[in-house]
Amino acid sequence: MSLGFLPPYVDEAVEKGLTDAGFEVRMIKMTEGVNACAHCMVYMFKINEKEDALEGIFFQTFRNGEEEFEGFGEAHPDGDMRTAEIRAYAKEFGERMLEKM
């Protein structure tokens, strides 16, 4: 799911990372909610308390609307995070999910 105001390349990086991990991905709108599919994943960016720097990206899965797995990928100390890193974090999260399933 996308927050709706992120650039499209963020969704693409997450989608490619999950595909790299072996998942079939269908992007849905946030308004559809976690009950839109039997197995959904949401992601969002975490901003620091001053709201002036990115801390990282948070992933969470839901199975039949119930919380399942979560993970976090840290941004650089300066708050930077490149799309290749977002893709890598999504892939790593997907691989860890597969190990636990």
CORSULFEN-V187978 format. One record per pair of residues at least 24 apart in sequence whose ideal C-beta (glycine too) atoms are under 7 Angstrom apart, sorted by the first residue. I is the first residue (numbers start at 0). GAP is how many residues later the second one is. Records with the same first field share a line. If there is no record, write none. Layout:
BEGIN
I: GAP  GAP
END
This chain:
BEGIN
0: 27  29  41
1: 25  28
2: 27  41
3: 26
8: 74
9: 76
12: 70  73  74  77
13: 29  72  76
15: 71
16: 69  70  71  72  73  74  77
17: 72  76
19: 71
20: 70  73  74  77
21: 72  76
22: 71
33: 28  31
34: 30
37: 25  26
38: 24
52: 26
53: 25  27
56: 24  29  32
58: 34
60: 36
68: 28  31
70: 25
END
